[in-house]
Amino acid sequence: MKAIKYSIIIPNKNSANLLLRCINSIPKREDIQIIVVDDNSDPFQIDFNNYPGCDRSNVEVLFTKEGLGAGYARNCGLKKAVGDWILFADSDDFYNNGAFDELDIYSSSDADIIFFDVNSVDTISYKKGSRDRLYGSYIKKFLNGEDPKAELIRFKKWEPWFKMFKRSFVVNSGIKFDQIPRCNDMSFCLEASLLAKSFEAIDKKLYCVTMNQNSITKKKMTKESFWNSMLCEIKKNHIYTIINHKDWHTSYSYILLCVFKNNGIRDFFSFCSLLWERRSEISLYKQNLVKKYKI
């Protein structure tokens, strides 16, 4: 049996056709392990007897019933990963033609993380999207020496799907995804970037991130998801302090804007009040971050 070179983890909930598209964009190779983690999908939306990928020998499907979101699903996938490298894909995205031929060139690298460029389209119409903004320019700045530490691509873009992680690095560092509905990937990627000793970048668009109206970012926020998102932002700002980039600190305006847009003005003021009521918890959380990262 061929050694596994890549383990690709794909969380999925209530998506069949798009998930199949994602799986089909990955080559049918013995050295590629595809791990699909179903996050308690609705049986009225998914045909579990004909689940996407089950007919492929290099696809493993894990069915979870906890319904704890993509972060929990990715952590489940990490436990099953055996490849030299780990990649993360969203079920409504896909890899571009020739992506793995390009990754093969870097598969013997000693880097902890390898970054690559992305493009963006609407998931239905395939019209050009806008979610690929700045990835290419950040990679170019690193490669041409303008940003020798790759801080822009490491810390200003924290999504997991444009990165390839050395599995031994992930295991040894002990990083995990936050098991929360939103922002579950932020801490994982920022901590990985903080702990990584070496990295490389590929100036080619290997992955397509889609614009999807059914995305969780388009839906109403619960108070719990709002609270967890705010804690993630606090952690992000703390890491920016560690790397001496306080000028990158956010004022949480994006999350508040999402609440205003998706939930309405009543929830906006209600959620703002929540932050005031739990300000002592926020203070304690910040103190614990200082202890954890020892700055």
C-alpha positions in Angstrom: 0.0 0.0 0.0 1.3 3.5 -0.9 2.2 5.9 1.9 -0.3 8.6 2.4 1.1 12.0 1.3 -2.0 14.2 1.9 -4.9 14.0 4.3 -7.7 16.4 3.3 -10.3 17.1 5.9 -13.8 18.3 4.8 -16.5 19.1 7.3 -20.0 18.9 5.8 -23.6 19.7 6.9 -26.6 19.3 4.7 -24.6 19.7 1.4 -24.6 16.9 -1.1 -24.0 18.2 -4.6 -21.4 20.8 -3.5 -19.6 18.3 -1.4 -19.5 15.9 -4.3 -18.0 18.7 -6.5 -15.3 19.3 -3.8 -14.5 15.6 -3.6 -14.4 15.2 -7.4 -11.8 18.1 -7.6 -9.4 15.9 -5.7 -7.5 13.3 -7.7 -8.2 9.6 -7.2 -4.8 8.7 -5.9 -3.7 6.1 -3.4 -1.5 8.6 -1.6 -4.4 11.0 -0.9 -6.7 10.4 2.1 -10.0 12.3 2.0 -11.8 12.6 5.4 -15.3 13.8 5.2 -16.8 14.6 8.6 -20.6 14.9 8.6 -21.8 17.3 11.2 -25.2 15.7 12.0 -26.8 16.5 8.7 -30.6 16.5 8.3 -31.8 13.1 6.8 -34.4 15.1 4.8 -31.6 17.0 3.1 -28.9 14.2 2.7 -29.4 10.7 1.3 -27.3 8.8 3.8 -27.6 5.6 1.7 -25.8 7.4 -1.2 -23.6 9.7 0.7 -21.1 11.6 -1.5 -17.7 9.9 -1.7 -18.7 6.6 -0.3 -18.0 5.0 -3.7 -14.3 6.1 -3.7 -11.7 4.0 -2.0 -9.7 7.0 -0.8 -12.6 8.6 1.0 -13.5 8.0 4.6 -16.8 9.4 5.9 -17.2 10.0 9.7 -20.8 10.5 10.8 -21.0 12.7 14.0 -24.3 13.3 15.9 -23.1 16.0 18.3 -23.8 18.9 15.9 -21.1 21.0 17.4 -20.0 22.7 14.1 -17.1 22.7 11.7 -14.5 23.1 14.4 -15.5 19.9 16.2 -15.7 18.1 12.8 -12.2 19.2 11.8 -10.9 18.0 15.2 -12.5 14.6 14.5 -10.8 14.6 11.1 -7.4 15.4 12.6 -7.6 12.2 14.8 -8.0 10.1 11.6 -5.4 11.9 9.5 -2.3 9.8 8.6 -0.8 11.8 5.7 2.5 13.6 5.8 0.5 16.8 5.1 -2.9 18.0 6.2 -5.2 20.2 4.2 -8.6 21.6 5.0 -11.4 22.2 2.5 -14.9 23.6 2.9 -17.5 21.4 1.3 -18.8 24.2 -1.0 -15.3 25.0 -2.3 -13.1 23.0 -4.6 -9.5 22.5 -5.8 -8.4 23.9 -9.2 -7.1 21.6 -12.0 -3.5 20.6 -11.4 -3.5 21.7 -7.8 -2.0 18.5 -6.5 0.6 18.3 -9.2 1.8 21.7 -7.9 1.7 20.5 -4.3 3.7 17.5 -5.2 6.6 19.7 -6.0 6.6 20.9 -2.3 5.7 17.6 -0.7 9.3 16.9 0.5 9.6 20.4 2.0 10.8 20.7 5.6 8.4 23.6 6.2 5.8 23.5 8.9 3.2 25.4 6.8 3.0 25.9 3.0 0.7 28.7 1.8 -0.8 28.9 -1.7 -2.9 31.4 -3.6 -6.7 31.1 -4.2 -9.4 32.4 -6.6 -13.0 33.0 -5.9 -16.3 32.4 -7.7 -20.0 32.3 -7.0 -20.8 28.8 -6.0 -23.8 28.5 -8.4 -23.1 30.8 -11.3 -19.3 30.6 -11.2 -19.1 34.4 -11.8 -16.0 36.0 -10.3 -16.2 36.4 -6.5 -14.4 38.6 -4.1 -13.3 36.3 -1.3 -9.8 36.0 -2.8 -8.8 39.6 -2.0 -5.2 40.2 -0.9 -4.0 36.5 -0.8 -1.9 36.8 -3.9 -0.4 40.2 -3.0 0.6 38.9 0.5 2.3 35.9 -1.0 4.1 38.0 -3.6 5.3 40.4 -0.8 6.8 37.4 1.1 8.4 35.9 -2.0 10.0 39.2 -3.2 11.3 40.0 0.3 9.0 42.9 1.2 7.6 40.8 4.0 10.5 38.4 4.9 8.7 36.9 7.9 5.5 36.3 5.9 3.6 38.1 8.7 0.8 39.3 6.4 -0.1 35.9 5.0 0.4 34.2 8.4 -1.5 36.6 10.6 -3.8 38.7 8.4 -5.4 35.8 6.6 -6.3 33.0 9.1 -8.6 30.7 7.1 -7.2 27.1 6.9 -8.1 26.3 3.3 -5.1 28.1 1.6 -2.6 26.3 3.8 -0.9 22.9 3.9 0.2 21.8 7.4 2.9 19.3 8.1 1.1 16.7 10.2 4.0 16.1 12.6 4.0 19.9 13.3 0.2 19.9 14.1 0.5 16.8 16.3 3.6 18.0 18.2 2.2 21.5 18.8 -1.1 20.1 20.0 -3.2 22.8 18.4 -7.0 22.2 17.9 -9.9 24.0 16.4 -12.3 25.8 18.7 -15.6 23.9 18.9 -17.8 26.9 18.2 -20.1 27.7 15.3 -18.3 30.8 14.0 -14.6 31.7 13.9 -13.6 28.2 14.8 -10.6 28.3 12.4 -9.2 31.6 13.6 -7.4 30.4 16.7 -6.1 27.2 15.0 -4.5 29.1 12.1 -3.2 32.0 14.2 -1.6 29.6 16.8 -0.1 27.5 14.0 1.4 30.6 12.4 2.7 31.7 15.8 4.4 28.3 16.5 5.6 27.5 13.0 9.4 27.6 12.6 9.5 27.5 8.8 7.1 28.1 6.0 7.0 28.4 2.2 4.5 29.9 -0.3 3.3 29.0 -3.7 2.4 31.8 -6.0 -0.3 29.9 -7.9 -4.1 29.7 -7.4 -4.6 26.1 -6.3 -8.0 26.4 -4.4 -11.3 28.1 -5.3 -13.2 29.6 -2.4 -16.8 30.3 -3.3 -19.4 32.9 -2.5 -22.4 31.1 -1.0 -25.6 32.8 0.2 -26.2 29.8 2.5 -22.9 30.5 4.4 -23.1 30.6 8.2 -21.8 34.2 8.0 -25.0 35.2 6.2 -27.3 33.8 9.0 -28.5 35.3 12.3 -26.1 35.0 15.2 -27.1 33.6 18.5 -25.8 35.2 21.7 -23.5 32.2 22.2 -21.9 32.4 18.8 -21.6 36.2 19.2 -19.8 35.8 22.5 -17.5 33.1 21.2 -16.7 35.2 18.1 -15.8 38.1 20.4 -13.4 35.9 22.5 -11.7 34.8 19.2 -11.2 38.5 18.3 -9.7 39.2 21.7 -7.3 36.3 21.2 -6.4 37.5 17.7 -5.6 41.0 19.1 -3.5 39.3 21.8 -1.4 37.4 19.2 -1.0 40.7 17.3 0.5 42.1 20.4 2.9 39.2 20.7 4.2 39.8 17.2 4.4 43.5 17.8 1.6 44.5 15.5 -0.8 46.4 17.8 -1.6 48.5 14.7 -3.4 45.5 13.4 -5.8 45.3 16.4 -9.5 45.2 15.5 -12.3 47.0 17.3 -14.8 44.2 16.8 -16.7 46.3 14.3 -17.0 43.5 11.8 -18.8 41.2 14.2 -21.1 44.0 15.3 -21.8 44.9 11.7 -22.8 41.2 11.1 -25.2 41.4 14.0 -26.7 44.6 12.8 -27.0 43.3 9.2 -28.2 39.7 10.0 -30.1 40.1 13.2 -31.4 43.7 13.3 -31.0 46.7 15.5 -32.7 45.1 18.6 -30.2 42.2 18.8 -27.4 44.7 18.1 -28.0 46.6 21.3 -28.9 43.5 23.2 -25.6 41.9 22.3 -23.7 45.0 23.1 -25.2 44.9 26.5 -24.1 41.3 26.9 -20.5 42.4 26.5 -20.9 45.0 29.3 -22.6 42.5 31.6 -19.8 39.9 31.1 -16.9 42.4 31.2 -15.3 40.6 34.2 -15.2 37.4 32.2 -13.5 39.2 29.4 -10.9 40.6 31.8 -10.2 37.1 33.2 -10.0 35.7 29.7 -7.4 38.3 28.8 -5.4 37.5 31.9 -5.4 33.8 31.0 -4.2 34.6 27.5 -1.2 36.4 29.0 -0.4 33.3 31.1 -0.8 30.9 28.2 1.4 32.7 25.7 3.8 34.1 28.4 4.3 37.6 27.1 
